[in-house]
Amino acid sequence: MIKSVPTGSVANPKKATGSKARGEGVTPDQFAQSHSALLQDTLGPLAKSIGARALSGKLTDAIREEARNNSQLAMLTDNLREVSQSRKGSIPLKEVYQVDQQLVKEAAEQAAKSSDGVLNAESARFLPQELRADFEHLTGQTIFDQPGIAVDGITVKGQGKKVEVNIEFEKALAGATARDVVLALTDTMTVHASRLDGVEDHNIPPYWVVISPREGKVPGNTQINSGSGWSSFTNPDKGHLIRAGHTDVNLYPGYNEKTPFQIASFNLDKVNEYGTAQKEPSAKTEAVRSSWEALCEANGGEFDFALGIKAGQLESKSLAEVRDIPGTKVLFKAIRENSGGSISRMVKDGLLEFAVDKQSNSLGVLRRVDGELEQWLSVVDLDKGRWVGTWSVGDDGTREWNER
């Protein structure tokens, strides 16, 4: 159980109010630390039993099977899905727990804005769906599950047959960093903003606005129609996009029903859109890309420095020899942040290798995760003195180039 901290009165009367808001609460840090510890205690034994040291396909399959009979693991599977979506490929377990703690902390800080920075039964209703049951499990509190507004810049009028939601996008998302930001709860819907990794407009918050049904608040066969066709609206984990401008959302008790049980009108002044998440491979990197890709193909679809050295194409390098090469400083920083470990430790454990490709005059930095098939080859163009991109090879042999 998380140790509670007392909370004061709520600053904004339009937001969380009432006796429960003045009860016991926890800080976002406390909640995040306890959540990460719970995840480690739950996932750790399963991972150990199958010899998994990373969140990969093998462990994911085991989680899916075990969760059928383990309610605590089942509760945490959506959190693990959020962690897995934070980056491509396998994630070392130590990093899984670190990423989970950071994601939970950001979500808790966002929700706690409605109650003076303390997360309690009142403000926890503004947690993302995947953390609501976790909050009740860890604190023993029951979430005060009523409609309400989580942030400034949004108003909700009415309930039942007619609802009107007005959103000032930049004001509502000011300072937000969480992957999912709950803006408000109507009587039937969660109005939230999902963070985008690549955006069209870098001058406004990197989010788009989504609505989802609140659990237990709509009929079991509810359909939604906002002018572009019918779709089911019953799963709190699924969202329906709200575009900029005026949108009338009609909720029906079943497919092809003629009379909606609710018309929700949304007025959104602006919103972001997906942009280009990564650069396309360019002519500037074609020489180094092609040379390393040919090596990969010659070695059966994987990067094998030993075979390349034996064939005379590669020249092995030590950590001491590459540390001061222009371009490696920023690369090593990215590897440390991504792996949660030190460069020297990874080299000592045989998880990081260095070699120069003589043909393209480029340095390859090959990274692996212990016990996993996936690998990443980052390439430094020695002529230009910069890290130009990374090849990622999945456990199924798929290969992708990510240009910098």
Disulfide bonds with the S-S distance in Angstrom:
none
